[in-house]
Amino acid sequence: MASTVRIPLADGPADGETIDVELDPNDRPPLTHHHLGPEGLADAQIYELESAGGDQQWCYRWRGPAV
């Protein structure tokens, strides 16, 4: 069974939310997260993985709409 980690979303429409992601065999989360909006993929926002300081090892920072 793969490990999971909770990562916060920073900036953009989902700022302050967190998501649970599955880690790869090297214990790293996916490089991007497509956060679905109210209209699904048509309203998706792209968040990119970054290193974070303090207690949180990573965060996903908003990069813009997927379309």
N, C-alpha and C positions, 0 to 999 in steps of 0.2 A: 504494500500500500504506500502511495506517495505521500510525502509530507506537504502540509499546507501552511500558509502564513497569511496574516491579515495585514493589508497595506492601505494606507490612507491615500485619498485623491486630493490633489492640491490645485487650486485655481479652477477656473471654468465653472460650468453649471453644476457640477457635482462636488464642488469644494467642501471638504469636511466629511464626506462620506468615506467609508472603508469598504474594501472588498477582500474576499478570501480567494487566494490563488494557489494553484498546485506548483510545487517546486520541481525543477527538472532533476536529472540524476546528479548534477553538480551543485544542487541546493540553491539554484537561482530561479527567480520568478520569470515569467514571460517579459520580453522587452517592451511590449506595448499592451494596452488594455483599451478595447473599444467599448465605451460605456453607452449602452442603448438609452435613447431618450423616449419620451412618451409615444412617439411614432415608430419605435423600433429602429431598424438599420437606417431608415431615411433621416433620422434625427440623431445618429450616433456621434459621439465626441471621442477624439483620440487622446489618450493619456500615455506618456512615455516614462519608463522606469528611470529613476535617479537614485543615487546614494543620498542618504539623509543622515544628519547628525543626531547625537543624543541617544535616547533609548530605541528609536526607530531606525532600522538598518536601511530601509528603502521607502520611497514614496513614488506615486505616479503623478507627474506634472502635466497639466493640460496643454495640448499643442494646437487644438482647433477642431473644427468639424471634419467628419470623415468624408463628406462629399464636397 
